[in-house]
Amino acid sequence: MTKICCRVACRPLARVVHNMTALVVESPVPEFNVAYINNDMPVTPSPSTPTQKQPVDSCNDVRNPMIAPKFWTGEPSLAPVVYEIDCSAYDMTLGLEHPENASLVQEMLDRYEKIGLIHLRNTRLTDLQVMRSWANRIVEGDDSDYKGGANSRGPIENNVYDTGAPKEAFLHYHHEMAYLKRSVGTVAFCSSASIDDGTTRGAMFVSDSVRASEDLLSTPFGQRLKEKGITYIRCLTDREAYKHVPKGWNGLDEVGVYNHWQRSFGVETPEEVEVFAKEKGLSTQWGPNRYLKTKFRTDVFEYFPALDKNILYASVADDSMWHDNWPGVQQLPTQENYEDATMFERPLKITYGDDTEFTREELLQFVDVYDKYGLPLNWKNGDVAVMCNWRWVHGRPSYHLEEDEERTLGVVLGKVFDRRGQHEGKW
């Protein structure tokens, strides 16, 4: 069964500094207050609570000022005519098997095989399930899900889930589920409500990971990634530790929470979590207040059989930078090290595979290489986009909605594959 998901006190900003292509946003280092109940329960911050300063010369300093992605150069890295398909001549409500739609189905398959990206336009579809059926002709999804450290999600209809990303946050370019030993080969998006004002507000951006791979491998940083690999650190809070804390922006997560391990794994006990985590390739460690800390070490590049070469399969989206403007979490500092990480720090972090830290220059380069090959997908109601999760990464800037606007985007996950990492001689 295919899963569909719906993607739908901010740090004060000062001046913006251009560094490489990425934007460096200078902002004051925020202060972090927390009060306690029975010495271990976090509650609403109190003005009288002593302030915990962020450490000096720390991993947090490496990431400050905030590094904001630009997503593209202002010109698309690929002409829209290459990946867009005009569906206005077809009645897609008749389904994929109808003879009148045979040529459309074949065009979808041919273009996807060639470049790994298609964008169906002028479909006149209004039902997410019908859109999913068209996406599924390529995606051919199974029972893949987001368990194992992803955002909080709540169902909005049968097989349609909220992906839990606030509109206030920019979402760095990423491959879907790169932080687990089992990832998905394809991902699709279906738009049932969009911001159609002729700008890129509310657009998704995609970037060519094949070209980004070649670019990065030509640099010393790319060679270090090839040699050392990457470690994903993802931490999850215990629901019971936050039962006295008010809900935050989405009505699901409390202030200061990204996701609880109970919701993320769909279980109720630490013993069950450890079983699921092991199945997903995660090592686990428990901190105070049943704070779950997980690690996953893997190659930065992943072998892609269709091209018979290794493709860049990582980004800064799995770092604490993911939460730079995420309501309720952005005020937390970056964790200094895995062993001492607590629920009063941001839950995500990446390091090299040998646990050494990335420098600021390397993080900037990681952002810049994807921005260089980006392009926008400007949504209209009924649009369906399908992309190869090896060949393309996706993300989006933050956006705002006017009073009468809505943005509803469904996500369809493709077949799961076991990650094998990079292959020798396939560069």
C-alpha positions in Angstrom: 0.0 0.0 0.0 1.3 3.4 -0.9 1.6 6.0 1.9 0.6 9.6 1.2 1.7 12.5 3.4 0.7 16.1 3.3 3.4 18.8 3.5 2.1 21.8 4.5 9.3 33.2 19.3 11.1 33.2 15.7 14.8 34.0 15.8 15.2 37.8 15.1 17.1 38.4 11.9 19.6 41.1 11.3 21.7 41.6 8.2 22.3 39.0 5.5 25.8 38.2 4.3 26.5 36.4 1.1 29.1 33.6 1.5 29.6 31.3 -1.5 26.0 30.9 -2.9 24.3 30.1 0.4 22.9 32.9 2.5 24.5 33.6 5.9 21.9 35.2 8.1 23.5 37.1 11.0 21.3 36.8 14.1 21.9 37.2 17.8 22.7 33.9 19.6 19.4 33.3 21.4 19.2 32.6 25.1 17.6 29.4 26.4 15.4 29.3 29.5 13.8 26.3 31.1 12.1 25.6 34.4 11.7 22.2 36.1 9.1 20.2 37.9 10.6 17.6 40.3 14.0 18.5 38.9 13.5 16.8 35.6 10.2 17.8 34.0 10.5 20.8 31.5 7.7 23.3 31.7 6.9 26.7 30.2 10.0 29.0 30.4 9.7 31.4 33.3 11.2 35.0 33.3 12.7 34.2 36.7 14.4 31.1 35.5 18.3 31.4 35.3 19.5 31.7 31.7 21.6 28.9 30.3 24.0 30.4 27.8 25.0 28.6 24.7 28.6 27.4 24.9 31.5 29.4 23.4 33.7 28.0 20.6 31.2 25.2 20.1 29.4 23.2 17.4 26.7 25.8 17.9 29.2 28.6 17.0 30.1 26.8 13.8 26.5 27.1 12.7 26.1 30.7 13.7 25.3 33.0 11.9 22.5 30.9 10.5 23.2 29.5 7.0 20.0 29.8 4.9 19.8 28.0 1.5 19.0 30.0 -1.6 17.7 26.9 -3.5 18.8 28.1 -6.9 20.8 30.7 -8.8 17.7 32.5 -10.1 17.8 30.5 -13.3 16.5 26.9 -13.5 19.3 24.3 -13.9 17.0 22.4 -16.4 14.5 23.9 -18.8 10.9 23.2 -17.7 10.1 21.8 -21.2 12.3 18.9 -20.4 10.4 17.6 -17.4 6.9 19.2 -17.6 4.1 17.3 -19.3 0.9 19.2 -20.4 -2.0 17.0 -19.6 -4.8 19.3 -20.8 -5.6 17.1 -23.8 -6.4 14.1 -21.6 -9.2 13.1 -19.3 -7.2 11.7 -16.4 -10.3 10.8 -14.4 -10.7 7.9 -16.8 -7.7 6.3 -15.3 -4.3 5.0 -16.5 -5.7 1.9 -18.2 -8.1 3.8 -20.5 -6.9 3.7 -24.2 -7.2 7.4 -24.6 -4.5 7.9 -21.9 -2.0 5.4 -23.2 0.2 8.0 -24.9 0.3 10.1 -21.7 1.3 7.1 -19.6 4.1 6.2 -22.1 5.4 9.8 -22.1 5.5 9.8 -18.3 7.5 6.5 -18.3 9.9 7.7 -21.1 10.7 11.1 -19.5 11.1 9.6 -16.0 13.6 7.0 -17.3 15.6 9.6 -19.1 15.9 12.3 -16.4 14.2 11.0 -13.3 11.8 13.9 -12.9 8.4 14.6 -14.3 5.8 17.4 -13.5 2.3 16.7 -14.7 0.5 20.1 -15.4 -3.1 21.0 -16.3 -4.4 17.7 -15.0 -7.8 19.1 -13.7 -7.6 16.5 -10.9 -9.0 17.4 -7.5 -8.8 14.2 -5.5 -5.5 13.2 -3.8 -6.3 9.5 -4.2 -6.7 9.9 -8.0 -3.5 11.9 -8.2 -1.8 9.2 -6.2 -2.9 6.6 -8.7 -1.2 8.5 -11.5 2.0 9.0 -9.4 1.9 5.3 -8.5 2.4 4.3 -12.1 6.0 5.2 -11.6 6.4 5.1 -7.8 4.9 1.6 -7.4 4.9 2.2 -3.7 4.7 -0.4 -0.9 4.2 -0.2 2.8 7.1 2.2 3.4 6.6 4.8 6.2 8.5 7.5 8.0 9.1 5.6 11.3 12.5 6.1 12.9 13.1 9.7 13.6 11.0 11.8 11.2 8.8 14.8 12.0 5.4 14.3 13.7 2.6 13.4 11.4 -1.1 13.1 11.7 -3.6 11.5 9.3 -5.9 13.8 7.4 -7.7 11.2 5.3 -7.2 7.5 4.3 -3.5 7.1 3.5 -2.9 10.8 3.6 -0.7 12.1 6.4 0.7 15.5 7.6 4.4 15.5 7.2 4.8 18.0 10.1 6.9 20.8 8.5 5.9 24.3 9.6 5.5 26.9 6.8 7.8 29.2 8.8 10.8 26.9 8.4 12.8 26.5 5.2 13.5 22.8 4.4 17.0 22.2 3.2 17.5 20.0 0.2 17.3 16.3 1.1 16.9 12.8 -0.2 13.9 11.2 1.5 14.8 8.9 4.4 18.6 9.1 3.8 19.2 8.7 7.6 18.1 5.0 7.7 19.6 1.8 6.2 16.4 1.4 4.2 15.5 4.3 2.0 13.0 4.8 -0.9 13.9 4.9 -4.6 11.2 7.3 -5.7 9.0 10.0 -4.2 6.0 11.9 -5.6 4.1 15.0 -4.7 0.4 15.8 -5.4 -1.0 19.3 -5.0 -4.6 19.7 -4.0 -4.3 23.3 -2.9 -1.6 25.8 -4.0 -0.4 29.4 -3.9 -0.9 30.4 -7.5 0.3 34.0 -7.7 2.9 33.8 -10.4 5.9 33.8 -8.0 7.9 31.0 -6.3 6.0 31.5 -2.9 5.0 28.1 -1.8 7.0 26.3 -4.5 9.0 23.2 -4.0 12.6 23.2 -5.3 14.5 20.3 -6.6 18.2 19.9 -7.4 20.1 17.6 -9.6 22.1 15.3 -7.4 24.0 13.8 -10.3 25.6 17.1 -11.2 26.0 18.0 -7.6 27.9 14.8 -7.1 30.3 15.5 -9.9 30.9 19.0 -8.7 31.5 18.0 -5.1 33.8 15.1 -5.9 36.1 17.6 -7.7 36.8 19.3 -4.4 38.8 18.2 -1.3 35.6 18.3 0.8 34.0 15.8 -1.6 37.0 13.5 -1.3 36.8 13.6 2.5 33.1 12.7 2.3 34.0 9.9 0.0 36.6 8.6 2.4 35.0 9.2 5.8 31.2 8.7 5.2 28.7 10.3 7.5 27.1 9.8 10.9 23.4 10.7 11.4 22.5 11.6 15.0 18.7 11.7 15.6 17.3 12.1 19.1 13.7 11.7 20.3 12.1 12.9 23.5 9.8 10.9 25.8 6.2 12.0 25.7 5.8 11.6 29.5 8.6 14.1 30.2 6.6 16.8 28.4 3.0 16.1 29.7 3.0 19.4 31.6 4.2 21.5 28.6 1.8 23.3 26.3 1.4 22.3 22.7 3.3 24.2 20.1 2.7 25.3 16.5 1.1 22.1 15.2 -1.1 21.1 18.1 0.9 17.8 18.4 4.3 18.6 19.7 5.0 20.5 22.9 7.2 23.6 22.9 10.8 22.4 22.6 9.9 19.1 21.0 10.6 17.8 17.5 9.0 14.4 18.0 8.6 11.9 20.7 9.9 8.3 20.2 6.4 7.0 21.0 4.9 8.8 18.0 7.9 8.3 15.7 8.1 4.6 16.2 4.5 3.9 17.0 5.3 2.0 20.2 5.0 2.6 24.0 8.1 1.0 25.6 11.9 1.5 25.3 12.2 -2.3 24.6 10.0 -2.0 21.6 11.9 1.1 20.3 15.2 -0.8 20.5 13.8 -3.6 18.3 12.5 -1.3 15.7 15.6 0.9 15.7 17.8 -2.2 15.2 15.7 -3.2 12.2 16.4 0.3 10.7 20.1 0.1 11.3 20.2 2.5 14.2 22.3 2.1 17.3 20.6 3.5 20.5 21.5 5.1 23.8 19.3 6.4 26.5 19.8 9.6 28.3 18.0 11.2 31.3 14.2 11.4 31.1 14.2 8.4 28.7 15.7 10.6 26.0 16.4 8.4 23.0 19.6 9.0 21.1 20.2 7.1 17.8 23.2 6.9 15.4 23.5 5.6 11.9 26.8 5.5 10.0 26.8 5.1 6.3 28.5 6.3 3.1 27.7 9.8 1.8 27.4 8.4 -1.8 25.0 5.7 -2.7 25.4 3.4 -5.8 22.6 3.9 -8.3 22.2 0.8 -10.6 20.4 2.6 -13.4 23.3 4.9 -14.0 25.9 2.4 -12.7 27.6 5.1 -10.6 27.7 6.5 -7.1 25.4 9.4 -6.4 25.6 12.0 -3.6 23.0 10.9 -1.0 23.3 13.2 1.9 22.8 16.9 2.8 22.7 19.2 5.8 19.0 18.6 6.2 19.7 16.0 8.8 21.8 18.4 10.9 20.7 20.9 13.6 20.5 23.4 10.7 17.2 21.8 9.8 15.7 23.6 12.9 17.2 27.0 12.3 13.7 28.6 12.0 11.5 25.8 13.3 9.0 27.1 15.8 9.5 25.7 19.3 12.9 24.2 18.5 15.0 27.0 16.9 15.9 28.4 20.3 17.7 25.2 21.4 21.5 25.0 20.9 23.3 22.4 18.7 24.4 19.4 20.8 28.1 19.2 21.4 28.5 15.5 21.5 26.4 12.4 21.3 27.2 10.9 24.7 26.2 14.1 26.6 23.2 15.1 24.4 20.1 16.1 26.3 16.5 17.0 25.5 17.5 20.7 26.0 19.4 20.7 22.7 18.4 20.3 19.1 17.7 16.7 18.2 19.5 16.4 14.9 23.2 16.5 14.0 25.5 15.2 11.3 29.3 14.5 11.6 31.8 12.6 9.5 31.6 8.9 9.8 34.5 8.9 12.2 32.6 11.3 14.4 34.8 14.3 13.6 32.9 17.6 13.2 32.2 19.4 10.0 33.7 22.9 9.7 31.6 25.9 8.9 33.2 26.1 5.5 32.2 22.5 4.7 28.6 23.1 5.8 28.5 26.1 3.5 29.9 24.1 0.6 27.3 21.4 1.3 24.5 23.9 1.0 26.0 25.7 -2.0 26.5 22.7 -4.2 22.8 21.9 -4.2 21.7 25.5 -4.6 23.8 25.6 -7.7 21.7 23.0 -9.5 18.3 23.8 -8.2 15.0 24.7 -9.9 11.5 25.5 -8.7 8.3 23.5 -9.1 5.6 26.1 -9.0 2.5 24.3 -7.9 -1.0 24.6 -9.4 -4.0 22.6 -8.1 -4.0 19.1 -9.5 -0.2 19.0 -10.3 1.6 15.8 -9.8 5.4 15.5 -9.7 7.5 12.3 -9.5 11.2 12.2 -8.9 14.0 9.7 -8.5 15.2 9.9 -4.9 18.8 9.1 -6.1 19.0 11.6 -8.9 17.1 14.5 -7.3 16.8 16.2 -3.9 13.9 18.3 -2.8 13.3 21.2 -0.3 11.5 24.5 -0.1 11.9 28.0 1.4 9.6 29.2 4.2 6.4 30.8 3.0 3.4 32.7 4.3 -0.3 32.3 3.5 -2.7 35.1 3.0 -6.1 34.9 4.7 -7.8 33.1 1.9 -4.9 30.9 0.8 -4.1 27.2 1.4 -1.3 24.9 0.5 -1.8 21.2 0.6 0.8 18.8 -0.8 0.6 15.0 -0.6 3.7 12.9 -0.5 3.8 9.4 -2.0 6.7 7.1 -1.0 8.1 4.6 -3.4 9.5 1.2 -3.0 12.0 0.6 -0.2 15.6 -0.5 -1.0 18.4 -1.6 1.3 21.2 0.9 1.2 24.5 -0.6 0.0 26.7 2.6 0.0 29.3 3.5 -2.6 30.8 0.9 -4.9 34.5 0.8 -5.7 35.3 2.0 -9.2 31.8 3.4 -9.8 32.7 7.1 -9.9 
